[in-house]
């Protein structure tokens, strides 16, 4: 199975329409062999959706989906509500959990420079320190050809409370000694996100 990262933006004030159609999208993709793992929506600025799913042959799955009249109709319905900035990339999973909670997710995207092996060796230690401070890693995927690393962890509380919640973590000597991780990050983004529950199969 090939794991795929799928991202796009929903137009401002159109998120409710997209949410209403999402169970149908999931059901149609299931019909064409896609296995869903995780989904998030970032709402700090314009809504951005991140999905993780897998397929034995993603290109064949997409071709089959594109030929399905129901999916064509759904795509036409959603066209006025989403931007065309779709990014679909095969990725390698470092961590992939399945359980969804109502805790806030913190989405992080890094542009990686230098050695991936050295970056990942430090990052794996960072995850262990974060988890000791109550930040559970939800997923992490690597797109080495694009030098992009995407991951998310959860946190109790709100986005506004997040900076204060992080202070003990960043003061931990075990984390201080890992500051060299920035040697491998040309750029990064950090945004709050909602964990989307996976719709149950439509019967």
BELTARA-V56921 format. One record per helix or strand of 3 or more residues. SS is the DSSP state (h for helix, s for strand). FROM is the first residue (numbers start at 0). TO is the last residue. If there is no record, write none. Layout:
ss->SS from->FROM to->TO
ss->SS from->FROM to->TO
This chain:
ss->s from->1 to->9
ss->h from->14 to->30
ss->s from->34 to->41
ss->s from->47 to->54
ss->h from->57 to->65
ss->h from->68 to->80
ss->s from->86 to->95
ss->s from->103 to->111
ss->h from->115 to->131
ss->s from->136 to->142
ss->h from->143 to->145
ss->s from->147 to->154
ss->h from->158 to->170
ss->h from->172 to->175
ss->h from->178 to->183
ss->s from->184 to->194
